[in-house]
């Protein structure tokens, strides 16, 4: 079968790929049974929403309304979609240009998409479309799903999506979709933002099983990402870096993950005291006459600022080359008045490059800095 024929968007093409994937992942064994009971009302959904905005591990049950793709779903009453922890299915086609580019030649299309990026990039592929079909099949007949978290303080991601494990009652058994999509070979285990606290062993076992059985993305010749070994090395390095921070900071109030819902409250409580702050480098704005402002990604339009007055310190720290990657910042949070809004805001000033600990990234050289004194 040619590359072009494998990515046709016609119904015939979808049927042919579905048959191939059914053999690879055993779709027939995952028949779905509808959940009984009365329909989930918006009033009940709003009640559940109140729980979703509050810290806790088990959130509640929600009415499933839409499968967006293989790792994103929507439930009734929530203002944002759910981003499924530990999963990263390939992207679905969202424009005709990408679809036609993949049809014309998948290998060239993926090479062009990556361009000169030193690290793998996300892109739409036929396997992304198949992951979405697999997800729809998994949730067929499922009216309500149970939403759980990995950590009480991890509620939303940078794009305001709820971070969640989604469990579905199938034939009387609650099944963890996040793990099952990995077992089916529709997604790798994805520890890019930290290893799963609750289901790490299950994810690893599910991925080992999928690889051994050559299911989905692990099957030879499937039309998807060609660089999973490179992706896995990168993600694992990040996940291990986050794990190291978590272990060092266990039980310590001055170890703060900037993505946690209460991170700013924690920083405010530690004004004038040394903290260790975990985050990913966002924007780097070189000041023409004043300091350079580097942000740690938290929420869109609500990132946390690191202030560099010395450009040599900025260069030696390596943060400009580490955009999008994890760092641990050691410093003292202070309050300043924003000259535009006249509101008090938090910041950390960086005076020494050694205040920044960079996560290891395959292919990137970490600058050498002296230890924090």
Steps between C-alpha positions, in 0.01 A plus 500: 500500500646839406539787746237698313244224518552458873399857574198544275214668679224312331275261687665212320840606634370539854345153483821342372713656771245410765526136392881512521491655845231264623738214432788685667326610820209260537213745473248221491588405856406847625124496449322768698188474710285806572490625857154477652311760700332832421661758276764722654339844542672837471416564865697191598780603265527841664515330839785286373670810355521647849686187604729522198618847596583389854812305598461124533582171330160350417289771337175327406294368210415703190294451185729442201410732211783487245820320406722777361792272416689209650613689810233769545131468587221730615237448769175681566507819705872577484644808334808321368596160362685230693870442429574138579804444722772268373371493140614671181329362192606634163309801369189491282482695172351843558560660160492390137859607439642252750272226376603552139865528596487164676319345205766625259779337700492423871876479555568839336197653677632397842854609418374843389286532813799445725718737299815601689360428846761326719221303666196310368186703430129422506319462168187348350534144371273214391581333834356804675175442312502133597561583867186715492301215342631261765398741777148532355473121491624471860242750627214370284195454720670663800285784633688589817869499578680536832764772516800474729821699544864410543552758776252721690672823389529410131166621364557670162780517243646809334216507247234483773412137430418282799769239570334166556492125504176384340345174615213335314269226629516231235310176559494569873873579530651845542779528240764773493486639146836677542673165551289304250576734208870432566436125521326518162802666341307816417722712728843470657536548875557875523702618804606828338342701783593253772456129560157392614492494879213253523530273195864511386547122529170436313601736218842339463350149496233605247760651267728195531203279408409716199859505374541124540176438310588764237168677542403832347790746484745219583400292195748513208387719211223686682452858367612698801797660674832342395697633799348341813841390642608865491173616655517240776857594597397867524179433693668258742774753581234760580290258705802394705598864560152574637513184714832614648347836594197333657717269711729781615203716590287239674352656813679833442285814463770690307501254205234633265370382162397816312217316322318412822178690562633643830855578382463878526355470851797284596744752352330788679525308827875468436576862406846581633589131542689265270288275280563236233263548209429243226377621160564514127663798329246706306578843360842673505480878454832680480471845653646776283577731792376299794505141625419186302173333590481120475172328578414160640193365320197479728184611320455697181538869590588407860860378493751552780792745446870446566698825482860517367690830536830350380507369142809291572301319768218453251734350240682271744171376649400344167131593529485653152586158350263317735169647381222251567725287723494446875720690743520528877547857622650573841429851621311734726154618388434872537203727429515784250246748362412457134544847347216440253235348730636639830431159654738315729654199327750228588840449338839338564822684415783291355846627597701181441477245221523226762149593617373319189518121475426380147334169424708268277386509138642252248701698244533817710812583701441629853718805581730455800418723797633508856275362777255725682669661801 
